């Protein structure tokens, strides 16, 4: 080792400088090989991961936007369906309908004499639910009842309306000064048809009971 140092010391300045630069280059090469190469690999891996995460984030934001739009559309459709089912329910709900008729009669100040539900009548896309009613009250009370029925949330039609004095031949007003009338009519509510009504003479659907 001493001999090597002596030889180095005896070298000319230019040789010493060249030797020093060579040693530094060798050390730099070793450092670059051992550390910088690994660091460069880590940087490349981090950049790749960053690109992947950026792509995943963009995809997530897109899915989030699509989901929110779908949820809003679904909420809107559900609200519209609820409004439609108020107008045209998918069930007969006859007790509820009869209760609403009785309630409107009481609000109109008339008396319901009879309520006779009739057989349902299937149509192409809906089913008619007729109910025969007979009520007694003043002219204003009966007309108010008709108006209230027309303003119910569900669709209701009035058919075969007959207005007569409460008693045949009676034409005297009651104690309140109002003429009492006896009204006979048919209220027709509707509901969705579960299955379209079959055309006359058409073969029954497979599995249907004749």
C-alpha positions in Angstrom: 0.0 0.0 0.0 2.9 2.4 0.9 4.6 1.6 -2.4 1.3 2.5 -4.3 1.1 5.8 -2.4 4.8 6.5 -3.2 4.2 5.9 -6.8 1.1 8.2 -6.8 3.0 10.9 -5.1 5.8 10.7 -7.6 3.4 11.2 -10.5 3.3 14.5 -12.3 0.5 16.9 -11.6 -1.3 16.1 -14.8 -1.2 12.4 -14.0 -2.4 13.1 -10.5 -5.3 15.2 -11.8 -6.2 12.5 -14.3 -6.0 9.8 -11.6 -8.2 11.8 -9.3 -10.8 12.4 -12.1 -10.7 8.7 -12.9 -11.3 7.8 -9.3 -14.2 10.3 -9.0 -15.7 8.9 -12.2 -15.5 5.4 -10.9 -17.1 6.4 -7.6 -19.8 8.3 -9.5 -20.4 5.3 -11.7 -20.7 3.0 -8.7 -23.0 5.5 -7.0 -25.1 5.9 -10.1 -25.4 2.1 -10.5 -26.2 1.4 -6.9 -28.4 4.3 -5.9 -29.5 6.5 -8.8 -30.7 3.6 -10.9 -32.9 2.3 -8.1 -34.2 5.8 -7.5 -35.0 6.2 -11.2 -36.9 3.0 -11.1 -38.8 4.2 -8.1 -39.6 7.5 -9.8 -40.8 5.6 -12.9 -43.0 3.3 -10.8 -44.4 6.3 -8.9 -45.2 8.1 -12.2 -46.9 4.9 -13.5 -48.9 4.6 -10.3 -49.9 8.3 -10.5 -51.1 7.9 -14.1 -53.1 4.8 -13.1 -54.6 6.6 -10.1 -55.5 9.6 -12.3 -57.2 7.4 -14.8 -59.1 5.6 -12.0 -60.2 8.9 -10.5 -61.5 10.1 -13.8 -63.4 6.8 -14.3 -64.8 7.1 -10.7 -65.9 10.7 -11.3 -67.6 9.6 -14.5 -69.4 6.7 -12.8 -70.4 9.0 -9.9 -71.9 11.6 -12.4 -73.8 8.8 -14.2 -75.0 7.3 -10.9 -76.3 10.7 -9.7 -78.0 11.3 -13.0 -79.6 7.8 -12.9 -80.7 8.3 -9.2 -82.3 11.7 -10.0 -84.1 10.2 -13.0 -85.2 7.2 -10.9 -86.5 9.5 -8.2 -88.4 11.6 -10.8 -89.9 8.4 -12.3 -91.0 7.2 -8.9 -92.7 10.5 -8.1 -94.5 10.4 -11.5 -95.5 6.8 -10.8 -97.0 7.8 -7.4 -98.9 10.6 -9.1 -100.2 8.3 -11.8 -101.3 5.7 -9.2 -103.3 8.3 -7.4 -105.2 8.9 -10.6 -105.3 5.4 -11.8 -104.5 2.8 -9.1 -103.3 -0.7 -9.9 -105.8 -2.1 -7.3 -109.5 -1.7 -7.0 -109.2 -0.3 -3.4 -113.0 -0.4 -3.2 -113.3 0.2 0.6 -111.1 3.3 0.3 -113.1 4.6 -2.7 -116.4 4.0 -0.9 -115.1 5.8 2.2 -114.1 8.8 0.1 -117.6 8.9 -1.4 -119.1 8.9 2.1 -116.7 11.6 3.2 -117.5 13.8 0.3 -121.2 13.3 0.9 -120.8 14.5 4.5 -118.8 17.5 3.5 -121.5 18.4 1.0 -124.3 18.1 3.5 -126.2 15.2 1.8 -127.2 11.8 2.9 -126.1 8.6 1.2 -129.2 6.3 1.0 -127.6 3.3 -0.7 -124.3 2.2 -2.1 -124.2 -0.8 -4.4 -120.9 -1.9 -6.0 -121.3 -3.4 -9.4 -119.2 -6.0 -11.2 -115.9 -4.7 -12.6 -115.8 -4.2 -16.4 -112.4 -5.0 -18.0 -111.3 -2.8 -20.9 -108.2 -2.9 -23.0 -105.8 -1.1 -20.6 -107.9 -0.5 -17.5 -110.9 -1.9 -15.5 -114.0 0.1 -14.8 -115.3 -0.1 -11.2 -118.9 1.1 -11.2 -120.9 1.8 -8.0 -124.6 2.7 -7.9 -125.4 5.5 -5.4 -128.6 7.1 -4.2 -128.3 10.3 -2.2 -130.7 12.8 -0.7 -130.1 16.5 -0.1 -130.5 20.0 -1.4 -129.8 21.0 -4.9 -126.7 22.9 -3.9 -125.6 20.0 -1.7 -125.9 17.5 -4.5 -124.1 19.7 -7.0 -121.4 20.3 -4.5 -121.0 16.6 -4.0 -120.7 16.1 -7.8 -118.0 18.8 -7.9 -116.1 17.3 -5.0 -116.2 13.9 -6.7 -114.7 15.3 -9.9 -111.9 16.8 -7.9 -110.8 13.5 -6.2 -107.2 12.5 -6.9 -108.3 9.4 -8.8 -110.3 9.4 -12.0 -114.1 9.2 -11.3 -116.9 9.6 -13.8 -120.6 10.0 -13.1 -123.1 8.2 -15.3 -126.9 7.8 -15.6 -127.6 10.7 -13.3 -131.3 11.1 -12.3 -132.5 14.0 -10.1 -136.1 13.9 -8.7 -137.8 15.5 -5.7 -137.2 13.4 -2.5 -140.8 12.1 -2.7 -142.8 11.6 -5.9 -145.0 14.7 -6.4 -143.3 16.6 -3.6 -142.4 20.1 -4.4 -142.2 21.9 -1.0 -138.9 23.0 0.4 -137.7 21.6 3.7 -137.4 23.6 7.0 -134.3 25.3 5.7 -136.1 26.6 2.7 -134.2 24.4 0.3 -135.7 21.8 -2.0 -134.6 18.3 -1.2 -133.7 16.1 -4.1 -133.1 12.4 -4.5 -130.2 11.7 -6.9 -129.5 8.4 -8.4 -126.4 7.8 -10.4 -123.4 5.5 -11.1 -119.9 6.6 -10.1 -117.2 4.8 -12.1 -113.7 4.6 -10.9 -110.8 3.0 -12.8 -107.7 0.9 -12.1 -104.9 -0.4 -14.3 -105.6 -3.7 -16.1 -103.2 -6.3 -14.8 -103.3 -8.1 -18.1 -104.8 -6.7 -21.3 -108.4 -8.0 -21.9 -108.5 -10.8 -24.4 -110.4 -10.1 -27.7 -113.7 -11.9 -28.1 -113.1 -15.4 -29.4 -109.4 -15.3 -28.8 -107.7 -18.4 -27.4 -106.8 -18.2 -23.7 -103.2 -17.6 -22.7 -101.1 -20.7 -22.0 -101.8 -22.1 -18.6 -104.9 -20.0 -18.2 -108.0 -21.6 -16.7 -111.0 -21.6 -19.1 
